[in-house]
Amino acid sequence: MYPPGHVGLTALLFAPLICWFRLRGRRAAATECLGVALALAVLPDIDKVWPGLVHRGVTHTLLAAMIAGVLVVLLFRAPAVGSPGLGGEHSAVCYLVGAAGVVSHLVGDVITPMGIQPLFPASRAAYSLDLVQASSTSANVLLVVVGAAALVCSYRVPVSPPVEAGGAEESARGRPLSDQR
């Protein structure tokens, strides 16, 4: 895929996660998640301009996805409990955002004839679904349109305003069910 196709595919794959953040009243986390995911959606192609790297080499692997996950955890270490952005989320959520951002790029490249070697350096086995050329204008545009539509839908889901800490819902959650009646 070309960058627009990667961005569109990432938007499509991340729309449910964005919706989940929003339904939990975590609007800032949703925005940061989308920004991180879209940046990571094109980052593996840095191998095209970085001297010494082979295109669709180490940057296009599950190892790169795992490293991206760790870097996002370190970048968004919880500054304080209740932070409005990704920093207020559990480290596992931050890891998922980082790793899945790179994995979305891999998904976009595995559908092309060139494919990827996702297990490199452990294995040089290449995988390709050979569905569409990376340069296909129609495929790249279709992914952008579908991804944008999915994001619009995720932002159109009606959400309640966030519950303040110590509010009625928050305090009821901490009590046994017998006390909540």
PyMOL commands that set and color helices and strands:
alter all, ss='L'
color gray80, all
select helices_A, chain A and resi 3-23+27-48+58-60+62-75+86-88+91-110+137-156+168-173+177-179
alter helices_A, ss='H'
color red, helices_A
deselect
rebuild
show_as cartoon
